[in-house]
Amino acid sequence: MKTIKLLSLLFITSVIASCSSIRVASDYDDAADFSGYKTYAFFKEGVDRAEISDLDKKRILRAVDAEMQKKGFVKSEKPDLLINIFTRTSKQVDVNQFYNGWGYGWGWGWGPGFWGGNYTSVNSYPEGTLYIDMVDANKKELVWQGVGTGVLTMDREEKQERINEFVEKIIAQFPPQKK
């Protein structure tokens, strides 16, 4: 029975650990000339509509600022790009069943009979999706969108670190490397 519980615990731990990774994708306008973009600003009206706390908005915007500046972009009153963010959250539920096997034979000193059993674990966690849009400020057209999805944390200490990880992985795909 201890072996079953140990294996179950290891499996649950691996599931949770695999959930901690962030899945990222991006899409862009093939006709956009990304070499012409040097400055950016946040699209205030869009950011204001994001359905998250103002504290989390600030965390995300600070992280985006840091990543854009690392890439050499400059924040400006007259930007080439407008950056918009929006989010979505959902609750993910994992149900896992572990079987110890069934058999017939002598067991527990009581004579012939059936033995075995199973164990079911249910794990739920919040999963969030962060969208970062880059809009050509002159044309008012979306030219790039990055999306990151992963497990969220409610722990205040870990929140900024997790947001930084989301933003870093998303912005790493900007500007796109055309083939």
Backbone as a chain_set.jsonl record, in Angstrom:
{"seq": "MKTIKLLSLLFITSVIASCSSIRVASDYDDAADFSGYKTYAFFKEGVDRAEISDLDKKRILRAVDAEMQKKGFVKSEKPDLLINIFTRTSKQVDVNQFYNGWGYGWGWGWGPGFWGGNYTSVNSYPEGTLYIDMVDANKKELVWQGVGTGVLTMDREEKQERINEFVEKIIAQFPPQKK", "coords": {"N": [[0.82, -1.18, 0.0], [2.012, 1.197, 0.724], [3.745, 1.522, -1.411], [1.99, 2.04, -3.514], [0.885, 4.49, -2.717], [3.214, 6.039, -2.713], [4.004, 5.901, -5.428], [1.752, 7.124, -6.532], [1.929, 9.673, -5.408], [4.354, 10.52, -6.55], [3.572, 10.548, -9.244], [1.534, 12.489, -9.246], [3.03, 14.705, -8.435], [4.741, 14.928, -10.648], [2.862, 15.558, -12.606], [1.928, 18.043, -11.702], [4.338, 19.453, -11.81], [4.796, 19.397, -14.562], [2.716, 20.963, -15.344], [3.564, 23.431, -14.636], [5.046, 24.565, -16.618], [5.17, 26.962, -19.273], [3.244, 27.364, -22.083], [3.806, 28.636, -25.255], [2.91, 30.644, -28.045], [2.93, 32.351, -31.212], [1.792, 34.756, -33.63], [1.849, 36.527, -36.729], [1.726, 39.341, -39.011], [2.603, 38.772, -42.239], [3.263, 40.745, -44.062], [4.18, 42.885, -42.624], [6.781, 45.172, -41.778], [9.048, 44.603, -39.608], [11.492, 45.646, -38.953], [11.28, 48.355, -38.97], [10.156, 49.171, -36.634], [10.772, 50.811, -33.692], [10.027, 52.126, -31.384], [7.651, 52.171, -28.65], [4.444, 52.147, -26.96], [1.955, 51.763, -24.425], [-1.344, 50.641, -25.137], [-3.65, 52.289, -23.767], [-6.518, 52.27, -23.491], [-7.146, 49.647, -24.172], [-5.637, 48.152, -22.316], [-6.846, 48.998, -19.971], [-9.255, 47.642, -20.156], [-8.647, 45.03, -19.627], [-9.426, 42.212, -17.723], [-8.361, 41.919, -14.991], [-6.785, 42.392, -11.813], [-5.747, 45.722, -10.895], [-3.241, 45.717, -9.762], [-2.054, 43.392, -10.806], [-2.083, 44.129, -13.498], [-0.216, 46.211, -13.461], [2.048, 44.721, -12.781], [2.344, 43.104, -15.055], [2.697, 45.052, -17.076], [5.075, 46.278, -16.231], [6.8, 44.116, -16.562], [6.615, 43.723, -19.343], [7.648, 46.185, -20.213], [10.329, 45.894, -19.299], [11.226, 43.679, -20.827], [10.898, 44.612, -23.468], [12.67, 46.757, -23.48], [15.065, 45.384, -23.096], [15.311, 44.326, -25.6], [15.968, 46.515, -27.034], [14.023, 48.385, -27.688], [12.333, 51.529, -27.321], [10.415, 53.341, -25.035], [7.837, 55.604, -25.88], [6.18, 58.774, -26.483], [5.225, 59.143, -29.0], [4.754, 56.539, -30.477], [5.913, 53.734, -32.526], [4.768, 51.293, -32.267], [1.848, 50.084, -30.632], [1.113, 48.587, -27.616], [-0.953, 46.087, -26.437], [-2.664, 44.297, -23.88], [-4.39, 41.354, -22.844], [-6.243, 39.044, -20.858], [-7.121, 35.672, -19.881], [-8.692, 33.319, -17.805], [-8.97, 29.987, -16.553], [-10.257, 27.049, -14.941], [-8.52, 24.164, -14.416], [-8.913, 20.672, -14.298], [-7.6, 17.696, -13.216], [-8.013, 14.258, -13.304], [-6.925, 11.299, -12.023], [-6.49, 7.818, -12.108], [-5.218, 5.131, -10.334], [-4.264, 1.834, -10.509], [-3.863, -0.987, -8.488], [-3.866, -3.469, -9.306], [-5.481, -6.64, -9.77], [-6.242, -9.815, -8.462], [-6.236, -13.362, -7.81], [-5.798, -15.386, -5.089], [-3.839, -16.611, -2.301], [-4.047, -14.691, 0.583], [-3.25, -12.394, 3.171], [-3.478, -14.278, 5.158], [-5.971, -15.424, 5.308], [-6.867, -17.306, 3.61], [-7.919, -18.41, 0.279], [-8.814, -15.792, -2.03], [-9.891, -12.587, -3.356], [-7.703, -9.879, -4.155], [-6.34, -6.549, -4.125], [-6.79, -3.196, -5.435], [-7.658, 0.282, -5.925], [-6.714, 3.693, -6.568], [-7.743, 6.986, -6.616], [-7.025, 10.212, -7.731], [-7.742, 13.665, -7.565], [-7.031, 16.703, -8.966], [-7.062, 20.159, -9.022], [-6.44, 23.287, -10.597], [-5.712, 26.76, -11.224], [-5.51, 28.011, -14.503], [-3.953, 30.266, -16.634], [-4.136, 32.561, -19.411], [-2.194, 34.736, -21.223], [-2.332, 37.35, -23.436], [-0.441, 39.216, -25.681], [-0.522, 41.916, -27.661], [0.769, 43.517, -30.551], [0.41, 46.482, -32.138], [0.473, 48.264, -35.132], [1.094, 51.578, -34.875], [0.622, 53.687, -36.673], [-0.894, 52.631, -38.826], [-2.892, 51.422, -37.415], [-3.26, 48.666, -37.167], [-3.199, 45.238, -36.255], [-0.128, 43.675, -35.903], [1.377, 41.716, -34.73], [0.958, 38.984, -32.493], [1.335, 37.519, -29.377], [0.996, 34.656, -27.32], [0.689, 33.223, -24.158], [0.293, 30.414, -22.097], [-0.333, 28.972, -18.957], [0.075, 27.595, -15.624], [-1.287, 29.397, -12.926], [-0.401, 31.359, -10.034], [-1.419, 32.103, -6.726], [0.056, 33.009, -4.75], [1.523, 35.739, -3.358], [4.254, 36.359, -3.281], [5.356, 34.814, -5.324], [4.036, 35.649, -7.552], [4.92, 37.932, -9.174], [7.278, 36.87, -10.193], [6.292, 34.715, -11.705], [4.698, 36.069, -13.567], [6.695, 37.544, -14.847], [8.033, 35.413, -16.066], [6.063, 34.452, -17.859], [5.79, 36.738, -19.575], [8.448, 37.103, -20.491], [8.868, 34.73, -21.985], [6.921, 34.997, -23.939], [7.532, 37.479, -25.242], [10.014, 36.804, -26.167], [9.621, 35.754, -28.647], [9.296, 37.893, -30.271], [10.784, 40.479, -32.233], [9.343, 38.619, -34.985], [11.218, 35.987, -36.495], [11.601, 35.907, -39.677], [11.483, 33.434, -42.19]], "CA": [[0.0, 0.0, 0.0], [2.92, 2.343, 0.725], [4.262, 1.665, -2.761], [0.936, 2.677, -4.308], [0.812, 5.893, -2.334], [4.439, 6.683, -3.156], [3.911, 6.053, -6.875], [0.712, 8.121, -6.783], [2.483, 10.975, -5.056], [5.332, 10.864, -7.583], [2.85, 10.867, -10.473], [0.87, 13.781, -9.042], [4.092, 15.712, -8.439], [5.193, 15.132, -12.026], [1.79, 16.25, -13.324], [1.962, 19.441, -11.275], [5.562, 20.053, -12.345], [4.633, 19.606, -15.995], [1.763, 22.045, -15.499], [4.185, 24.709, -14.333], [5.658, 25.141, -17.8], [4.329, 27.895, -20.009], [3.172, 27.074, -23.508], [3.807, 29.922, -25.941], [2.744, 30.662, -29.503], [2.775, 33.702, -31.735], [1.357, 34.894, -35.013], [2.181, 37.873, -37.185], [1.396, 39.755, -40.366], [3.763, 38.565, -43.119], [3.566, 41.963, -44.81], [4.713, 43.915, -41.72], [8.235, 45.365, -41.758], [9.365, 44.72, -38.185], [12.727, 46.397, -38.757], [10.934, 49.763, -38.843], [9.611, 49.465, -35.301], [11.819, 51.116, -32.708], [9.435, 52.7, -30.17], [6.376, 51.573, -28.254], [3.674, 52.681, -25.833], [0.835, 50.873, -24.117], [-2.655, 51.056, -25.598], [-4.31, 52.464, -22.477], [-7.925, 51.835, -23.512], [-7.162, 48.189, -24.178], [-5.107, 47.671, -21.039], [-7.878, 49.261, -18.958], [-10.341, 46.648, -20.28], [-8.189, 43.702, -19.172], [-10.201, 41.834, -16.539], [-7.515, 41.468, -13.892], [-6.598, 43.472, -10.84], [-4.815, 46.775, -11.287], [-1.902, 45.305, -9.323], [-1.519, 42.456, -11.795], [-1.817, 44.899, -14.72], [1.068, 46.889, -13.265], [3.107, 43.711, -12.837], [2.509, 42.702, -16.452], [3.249, 46.175, -17.836], [6.488, 46.413, -15.851], [7.529, 43.014, -17.189], [6.677, 44.009, -20.776], [8.634, 47.27, -20.333], [11.679, 45.349, -19.122], [11.577, 42.818, -21.962], [11.029, 45.436, -24.678], [13.907, 47.524, -23.361], [16.165, 44.441, -23.335], [15.401, 44.129, -27.043], [16.388, 47.761, -27.658], [12.901, 49.275, -27.977], [12.267, 52.689, -26.448], [9.065, 53.813, -24.747], [7.731, 56.912, -26.493], [4.87, 59.435, -26.597], [4.837, 58.978, -30.405], [5.316, 55.207, -30.729], [5.703, 52.957, -33.753], [3.91, 50.169, -31.863], [1.01, 50.153, -29.436], [1.056, 47.263, -27.003], [-2.174, 45.805, -25.696], [-2.682, 42.996, -23.199], [-5.627, 40.863, -22.255], [-6.044, 37.769, -20.162], [-8.237, 34.744, -19.703], [-8.371, 32.272, -16.835], [-9.872, 28.835, -16.488], [-9.895, 26.073, -13.916], [-8.196, 22.861, -14.995], [-9.115, 19.571, -13.36], [-6.995, 16.428, -13.622], [-8.456, 13.094, -12.546], [-6.034, 10.177, -12.307], [-6.781, 6.591, -11.385], [-4.085, 4.225, -10.24], [-4.725, 0.492, -10.158], [-2.888, -1.844, -7.847], [-4.005, -4.796, -9.896], [-6.438, -7.563, -9.146], [-5.786, -11.194, -8.616], [-6.855, -14.366, -6.975], [-4.751, -16.179, -4.461], [-3.802, -16.586, -0.85], [-3.662, -13.367, 1.043], [-3.512, -11.933, 4.524], [-3.653, -15.393, 6.082], [-7.383, -15.82, 5.408], [-7.2, -18.296, 2.604], [-8.061, -17.886, -1.084], [-9.72, -14.655, -2.196], [-9.449, -11.525, -4.257], [-6.925, -8.819, -3.541], [-6.061, -5.429, -5.036], [-7.501, -1.962, -5.15], [-7.281, 1.401, -6.773], [-6.592, 4.98, -5.915], [-8.103, 8.068, -7.525], [-6.654, 11.546, -7.26], [-8.317, 14.774, -8.312], [-6.226, 17.895, -8.768], [-7.521, 21.297, -9.812], [-5.548, 24.428, -10.514], [-6.065, 27.813, -12.175], [-4.629, 28.177, -15.648], [-4.173, 31.571, -17.238], [-3.613, 32.854, -20.736], [-1.85, 36.135, -21.413], [-2.176, 37.769, -24.824], [0.245, 40.484, -25.88], [-0.712, 42.347, -29.044], [1.554, 44.64, -31.055], [-0.394, 47.136, -33.16], [1.153, 49.343, -35.841], [0.447, 52.808, -34.396], [0.2, 54.529, -37.797], [-1.941, 51.955, -39.6], [-3.905, 50.905, -36.477], [-3.468, 47.262, -37.528], [-2.466, 44.235, -35.49], [0.97, 43.111, -36.695], [1.951, 40.562, -34.026], [0.288, 38.579, -31.252], [1.956, 36.431, -28.634], [0.09, 34.063, -26.339], [1.307, 32.29, -23.218], [-0.674, 29.736, -21.234], [0.309, 28.188, -17.917], [-0.532, 27.563, -14.303], [-1.178, 30.648, -12.181], [-0.189, 31.24, -8.597], [-2.054, 33.138, -5.917], [1.057, 33.416, -3.774], [1.984, 37.089, -3.684], [5.715, 36.358, -3.479], [5.684, 34.15, -6.585], [3.246, 36.199, -8.641], [5.725, 38.725, -10.104], [8.206, 35.952, -10.855], [5.526, 33.951, -12.692], [4.334, 37.011, -14.627], [7.933, 37.797, -15.6], [8.296, 34.229, -16.882], [5.09, 34.497, -18.958], [6.118, 37.829, -20.496], [9.743, 36.824, -21.109], [8.73, 33.683, -23.003], [6.11, 35.507, -25.053], [8.287, 38.521, -25.95], [11.172, 36.171, -26.814], [9.251, 35.464, -30.035], [9.119, 39.158, -30.983], [10.06, 40.385, -33.495], [9.446, 37.274, -35.56], [12.34, 35.701, -37.379], [11.035, 35.424, -40.94], [12.333, 32.419, -42.833]], "C": [[0.875, 1.259, 0.0], [3.477, 2.597, -0.667], [3.26, 2.385, -3.646], [0.881, 4.166, -3.993], [2.042, 6.661, -2.803], [4.402, 6.92, -4.663], [2.866, 7.115, -7.242], [1.231, 9.52, -6.508], [3.499, 11.434, -6.1], [4.644, 11.266, -8.885], [2.184, 12.232, -10.365], [1.893, 14.905, -9.072], [4.575, 15.981, -9.856], [4.144, 15.841, -12.86], [1.81, 17.732, -12.98], [3.199, 20.139, -11.839], [5.432, 20.314, -13.837], [3.646, 20.734, -16.266], [2.423, 23.399, -15.296], [4.85, 25.328, -15.554], [4.644, 26.028, -18.528], [4.405, 27.529, -21.481], [2.988, 28.407, -24.238], [3.633, 29.724, -27.439], [2.651, 32.116, -29.94], [2.336, 33.642, -33.188], [1.655, 36.321, -35.441], [1.754, 38.074, -38.631], [2.655, 39.625, -41.221], [4.191, 39.834, -43.845], [4.194, 43.055, -43.941], [6.238, 43.955, -41.787], [8.651, 45.632, -40.312], [10.655, 45.499, -37.929], [12.452, 47.893, -38.578], [10.401, 50.154, -37.472], [10.749, 49.651, -34.299], [11.247, 51.593, -31.374], [8.083, 52.053, -29.885], [5.734, 52.399, -27.14], [2.556, 51.68, -25.584], [-0.467, 51.488, -24.623], [-3.566, 51.118, -24.371], [-5.752, 51.948, -22.459], [-8.04, 50.314, -23.475], [-6.697, 47.601, -22.862], [-6.15, 47.866, -19.937], [-8.99, 48.229, -18.996], [-9.928, 45.253, -19.822], [-8.847, 43.388, -17.826], [-9.341, 41.159, -15.483], [-7.333, 42.655, -12.955], [-5.611, 44.508, -11.367], [-3.388, 46.429, -10.874], [-1.264, 44.356, -10.332], [-1.251, 43.149, -13.127], [-0.458, 45.588, -14.614], [2.223, 45.902, -13.363], [3.403, 43.316, -14.278], [3.17, 43.824, -17.251], [4.718, 46.421, -17.504], [7.331, 45.334, -16.524], [7.669, 43.241, -18.693], [7.692, 45.122, -21.031], [10.06, 46.718, -20.294], [12.106, 44.522, -20.334], [11.752, 43.619, -23.249], [12.332, 46.237, -24.638], [15.136, 46.634, -23.56], [16.394, 44.236, -24.831], [15.76, 45.417, -27.785], [15.256, 48.705, -28.026], [12.85, 50.377, -26.92], [10.802, 53.085, -26.269], [8.955, 55.261, -25.209], [6.299, 57.447, -26.445], [4.329, 59.312, -28.02], [5.394, 57.634, -30.889], [5.058, 54.678, -32.142], [4.707, 51.829, -33.482], [3.089, 50.543, -30.64], [0.901, 48.736, -28.903], [-0.213, 47.157, -26.18], [-2.03, 44.443, -25.026], [-4.125, 42.62, -22.887], [-5.384, 39.452, -21.744], [-7.314, 36.937, -20.159], [-7.792, 33.704, -18.673], [-9.409, 31.161, -16.922], [-9.381, 27.908, -15.386], [-9.686, 24.73, -14.605], [-8.351, 21.79, -13.919], [-8.493, 18.316, -13.966], [-7.509, 15.327, -12.709], [-7.584, 11.926, -12.982], [-6.438, 8.979, -11.464], [-5.565, 5.678, -11.474], [-4.602, 2.875, -9.772], [-3.58, -0.312, -9.577], [-2.964, -3.248, -8.419], [-5.0, -5.648, -9.118], [-5.924, -8.969, -9.372], [-6.534, -12.124, -7.671], [-5.73, -15.188, -6.374], [-4.838, -16.058, -2.959], [-3.362, -15.194, -0.397], [-4.062, -13.123, 2.474], [-3.815, -13.058, 5.507], [-5.093, -15.881, 6.203], [-7.76, -16.858, 4.377], [-7.398, -17.654, 1.247], [-9.062, -16.727, -1.13], [-9.155, -13.651, -3.181], [-8.636, -10.502, -3.487], [-6.697, -7.716, -4.579], [-6.838, -4.199, -4.627], [-7.08, -0.874, -6.117], [-7.26, 2.681, -5.959], [-6.916, 6.044, -6.962], [-7.671, 9.385, -6.914], [-7.295, 12.585, -8.177], [-7.515, 16.02, -7.951], [-6.799, 19.013, -9.626], [-6.592, 22.474, -9.579], [-5.997, 25.48, -11.524], [-5.03, 27.904, -13.29], [-4.972, 29.507, -16.304], [-3.553, 31.675, -18.61], [-3.39, 34.354, -20.828], [-1.621, 36.374, -22.899], [-1.439, 39.099, -24.829], [0.144, 40.805, -27.37], [0.195, 43.52, -29.353], [0.781, 45.198, -32.252], [0.443, 48.236, -33.805], [0.417, 50.632, -35.509], [-0.043, 53.694, -35.531], [-0.972, 53.92, -38.552], [-3.11, 51.48, -38.735], [-4.289, 49.462, -36.83], [-2.628, 46.365, -36.631], [-1.375, 43.651, -36.38], [1.583, 41.876, -36.035], [1.123, 40.268, -32.789], [1.029, 37.4, -30.658], [1.013, 35.964, -27.545], [0.875, 33.096, -25.465], [0.252, 31.715, -22.302], [0.077, 28.879, -20.223], [-0.425, 28.307, -16.597], [-0.269, 28.894, -13.595], [-0.903, 30.359, -10.71], [-0.917, 32.37, -7.898], [-1.084, 33.66, -4.864], [1.671, 34.746, -4.19], [3.469, 37.13, -4.009], [6.099, 35.789, -4.852], [5.028, 34.799, -7.795], [4.088, 36.991, -9.647], [6.695, 37.842, -10.87], [7.505, 35.173, -11.963], [5.129, 34.844, -13.871], [5.554, 37.316, -15.49], [8.246, 36.642, -16.548], [7.353, 34.187, -18.085], [5.546, 35.503, -20.011], [7.437, 37.561, -21.217], [9.61, 35.802, -22.231], [7.905, 34.151, -24.195], [6.931, 36.486, -25.896], [9.535, 37.947, -26.624], [10.885, 35.88, -28.289], [9.039, 36.727, -30.87], [10.471, 39.848, -31.132], [10.266, 39.01, -34.119], [10.665, 37.171, -36.464], [11.769, 35.087, -38.656], [12.019, 34.493, -41.619], [12.488, 32.7, -44.307]], "O": [[0.538, 2.258, -0.634], [3.663, 3.746, -1.066], [3.637, 3.246, -4.442], [0.835, 5.0, -4.898], [1.929, 7.805, -3.242], [4.73, 8.012, -5.128], [3.079, 7.909, -8.159], [0.997, 10.443, -7.288], [3.507, 12.601, -6.492], [5.074, 12.206, -9.554], [2.263, 13.04, -11.29], [1.647, 15.95, -9.674], [4.795, 17.134, -10.228], [4.484, 16.642, -13.73], [1.719, 18.58, -13.868], [3.118, 21.28, -12.293], [5.904, 21.338, -14.33], [3.727, 21.393, -17.303], [1.89, 24.415, -15.741], [5.189, 26.511, -15.528], [3.432, 25.853, -18.405], [5.489, 27.4, -22.051], [2.121, 29.205, -23.881], [4.141, 28.765, -28.02], [2.335, 32.999, -29.143], [2.487, 32.629, -33.871], [1.708, 37.224, -34.607], [1.466, 37.127, -39.363], [3.658, 40.29, -40.959], [5.36, 39.98, -44.203], [4.691, 44.049, -44.47], [6.899, 42.919, -41.846], [8.607, 46.774, -39.854], [10.886, 45.962, -36.812], [13.313, 48.619, -38.082], [10.218, 51.337, -37.187], [11.574, 48.76, -34.095], [11.909, 51.479, -30.343], [7.459, 51.466, -30.769], [6.377, 53.219, -26.484], [2.253, 50.849, -26.44], [-0.665, 52.7, -24.546], [-4.175, 50.119, -23.989], [-6.157, 51.266, -21.517], [-8.928, 49.766, -22.822], [-7.298, 46.656, -22.351], [-6.317, 47.005, -19.074], [-9.613, 47.963, -17.968], [-10.782, 44.384, -19.65], [-8.821, 44.207, -16.907], [-9.554, 40.0, -15.125], [-7.693, 43.784, -13.287], [-4.747, 44.197, -12.187], [-2.434, 46.803, -11.556], [-0.088, 44.491, -10.671], [-0.295, 42.8, -13.82], [0.344, 45.556, -15.547], [3.257, 46.207, -13.958], [4.562, 43.205, -14.677], [4.099, 43.574, -18.019], [5.514, 46.736, -18.389], [8.436, 45.601, -16.996], [8.731, 42.979, -19.259], [8.503, 45.025, -21.952], [10.887, 47.038, -21.147], [13.233, 44.658, -20.81], [12.656, 43.336, -24.035], [13.012, 46.373, -25.655], [16.136, 47.076, -24.126], [17.519, 44.003, -25.274], [15.848, 45.425, -29.013], [15.512, 49.746, -28.631], [13.268, 50.183, -25.778], [10.046, 53.153, -27.238], [9.859, 56.061, -24.968], [5.337, 56.682, -26.375], [3.117, 59.368, -28.231], [6.384, 57.594, -31.62], [4.136, 55.103, -32.839], [3.912, 51.46, -34.347], [3.566, 51.226, -29.734], [0.629, 47.799, -29.653], [-0.511, 48.011, -25.345], [-1.357, 43.551, -25.543], [-4.973, 43.491, -22.69], [-4.443, 38.771, -22.151], [-8.416, 37.431, -20.4], [-6.641, 33.268, -18.682], [-10.557, 31.377, -17.31], [-8.229, 27.983, -14.959], [-10.575, 24.228, -15.293], [-7.962, 21.991, -12.769], [-8.821, 17.926, -15.086], [-7.447, 15.447, -11.485], [-7.513, 11.602, -14.167], [-6.695, 9.101, -10.266], [-4.974, 5.488, -12.537], [-5.296, 2.784, -8.759], [-2.469, -0.317, -10.109], [-2.183, -4.118, -8.034], [-5.301, -5.384, -7.954], [-5.252, -9.254, -10.364], [-7.349, -11.698, -6.853], [-4.821, -15.629, -7.078], [-5.779, -15.482, -2.415], [-2.422, -14.613, -0.94], [-5.102, -13.598, 2.929], [-4.357, -12.806, 6.583], [-5.407, -16.665, 7.099], [-8.927, -17.243, 4.308], [-7.081, -16.478, 1.069], [-10.026, -16.692, -0.366], [-8.085, -13.847, -3.757], [-8.863, -10.289, -2.295], [-6.85, -7.947, -5.779], [-7.473, -4.181, -3.573], [-6.256, -1.088, -7.006], [-7.725, 2.732, -4.82], [-6.402, 5.99, -8.079], [-7.913, 9.65, -5.736], [-7.377, 12.405, -9.392], [-7.345, 16.346, -6.776], [-7.0, 18.834, -10.827], [-6.03, 22.633, -8.496], [-6.588, 25.149, -12.552], [-3.825, 27.876, -13.041], [-6.143, 29.829, -16.503], [-2.586, 30.986, -18.936], [-4.29, 35.145, -20.545], [-0.821, 35.689, -23.536], [-1.776, 40.005, -24.067], [0.651, 40.073, -28.219], [0.373, 44.414, -28.525], [0.53, 44.5, -33.234], [1.053, 49.047, -33.107], [-0.764, 50.767, -35.829], [-1.041, 54.395, -35.365], [-1.934, 54.615, -38.879], [-4.185, 51.172, -39.25], [-5.461, 49.085, -36.8], [-1.491, 46.693, -36.292], [-1.656, 43.183, -37.484], [2.236, 41.077, -36.705], [0.644, 41.182, -32.117], [1.315, 36.415, -31.338], [0.318, 36.766, -26.923], [1.628, 32.258, -25.963], [-0.592, 32.446, -21.785], [1.005, 28.152, -20.578], [-1.416, 29.027, -16.477], [0.832, 29.441, -13.662], [-1.144, 29.257, -10.218], [-1.015, 33.475, -8.431], [-1.372, 34.637, -4.172], [2.271, 34.853, -5.26], [3.892, 37.855, -4.91], [7.066, 36.243, -5.464], [5.416, 34.534, -8.933], [3.986, 36.753, -10.85], [6.911, 38.043, -12.065], [8.065, 34.993, -13.044], [5.213, 34.43, -15.028], [5.46, 37.343, -16.717], [8.67, 36.855, -17.684], [7.788, 33.919, -19.205], [5.672, 35.169, -21.189], [7.533, 37.769, -22.426], [10.176, 35.985, -23.309], [8.16, 33.747, -25.329], [7.017, 36.342, -27.116], [10.058, 38.551, -27.56], [11.814, 35.772, -29.089], [8.649, 36.648, -32.035], [11.261, 39.794, -30.189], [11.242, 38.322, -33.819], [11.077, 38.138, -37.105], [11.488, 33.89, -38.706], [13.227, 34.73, -41.623], [13.169, 31.952, -45.009]]}, "num_chains": 1, "name": "protein.A"}
